[in-house]
């Protein structure tokens, strides 16, 4: 699970579009702001969620627990709206505008759990060392 945080326009959806491309997704990875969940097929099964318009009580209605339990790459925009008990093993990514240049972004990754730690360590090493889903 990849939980993305950042202001409007910080680049969360753009980052996810690059991730989808890397996963071999051929259909457009557009923002699911109104549909909440987009499901994509590529080398790996990929879910893209956008929780911007949801209140915490709405999460059960969209079947989020089933998505989070799926054998898939799951990327969640506005993950701060996800209750802590649903944040699984994975990575947090915070995207900020660089104060000196609004066209530059700063990416901060943080590991959650054992799997997240392995993924983060692999990102620091050789690009080909990244573990498979």
C-alpha positions in Angstrom: 0.0 0.0 0.0 1.3 3.4 -0.9 -0.4 6.3 1.0 0.1 9.7 -0.6 -0.3 13.0 1.2 0.1 16.6 -0.1 -1.7 19.8 -0.9 -4.0 20.1 -3.9 -1.8 20.3 -7.0 1.3 18.9 -5.3 1.5 16.1 -7.9 -0.1 13.0 -6.2 -2.0 12.0 -9.3 1.0 12.7 -11.6 3.1 10.4 -9.4 0.5 7.7 -9.6 0.3 8.0 -13.4 4.0 7.3 -13.5 3.6 4.4 -11.1 0.8 3.0 -13.3 3.0 3.3 -16.4 5.8 1.4 -14.6 3.3 -1.3 -13.7 2.4 -1.7 -17.4 -1.1 -0.1 -17.1 -2.2 1.0 -20.6 -5.5 2.7 -19.8 -5.3 6.2 -18.5 -4.7 6.5 -14.7 -6.9 9.6 -14.1 -7.9 10.9 -10.7 -10.8 8.9 -9.2 -12.0 11.9 -7.3 -15.7 11.3 -8.1 -15.6 7.5 -8.6 -13.3 7.0 -5.5 -11.7 3.8 -6.9 -10.1 3.0 -10.2 -9.0 -0.6 -10.9 -6.3 -1.2 -13.5 -4.6 -4.2 -15.0 -0.9 -4.3 -15.9 2.0 -6.5 -14.9 0.3 -6.3 -11.4 -3.2 -5.6 -10.4 -3.4 -1.9 -9.4 -6.0 0.1 -7.4 -5.9 3.9 -7.3 -8.1 5.4 -4.6 -8.8 9.1 -4.0 -10.4 9.8 -0.5 -10.6 13.6 -0.9 -14.4 13.7 -1.0 -15.0 11.0 1.7 -15.7 11.3 5.3 -14.4 8.4 7.5 -17.9 6.9 7.9 -18.1 6.5 4.1 -15.2 4.1 3.8 -17.1 1.0 4.7 -19.7 1.8 2.0 -17.1 1.7 -0.8 -15.6 -1.7 0.2 -12.2 -0.3 1.1 -11.3 -3.3 3.3 -11.7 -5.7 0.4 -9.5 -3.4 -1.8 -6.8 -3.2 0.9 -6.8 -6.9 1.4 -6.4 -7.6 -2.4 -3.3 -9.1 -3.9 -2.6 -5.8 -5.6 -0.6 -2.6 -5.6 -2.8 0.0 -3.8 -2.1 3.7 -4.1 -4.3 6.1 -2.0 -4.5 9.8 -2.5 -5.5 11.9 0.6 -4.5 8.9 2.8 -4.8 11.1 5.9 -8.5 10.4 5.7 -7.8 6.6 6.1 -8.2 5.5 9.7 -4.9 4.3 11.3 -6.2 0.8 11.8 -6.6 0.4 8.0 -3.1 1.6 7.2 -1.2 -1.6 6.4 2.3 -2.5 5.7 3.7 -0.2 3.0 5.0 3.3 2.3 3.8 6.8 3.0 4.7 9.4 0.5 4.4 13.1 1.3 4.8 15.5 -1.6 5.5 19.1 -0.8 6.1 22.2 -2.9 9.7 23.5 -2.6 9.5 26.8 -0.8 12.1 28.4 -3.1 10.5 27.2 -6.3 6.8 26.3 -6.7 7.7 24.2 -9.8 9.9 21.9 -7.7 8.5 19.1 -5.4 10.1 17.4 -2.5 9.2 13.7 -2.0 9.5 12.1 1.5 9.0 8.4 1.8 8.4 6.7 5.2 8.1 3.0 5.7 5.3 1.3 7.6 5.9 -2.2 8.7 8.4 -4.9 7.6 7.4 -4.9 4.0 7.5 -1.1 3.8 11.0 -1.2 5.3 12.2 -3.7 2.7 10.7 -1.6 -0.2 12.2 1.6 1.1 15.6 0.0 1.5 15.4 -1.3 -2.0 14.7 2.2 -3.3 17.9 3.4 -1.7 19.9 0.6 -3.5 20.0 -0.6 -7.0 16.8 0.1 -9.1 16.6 -3.6 -10.1 16.6 -4.7 -6.5 13.0 -3.6 -5.8 11.0 -6.6 -4.5 8.1 -7.8 -6.5 4.6 -7.2 -5.1 
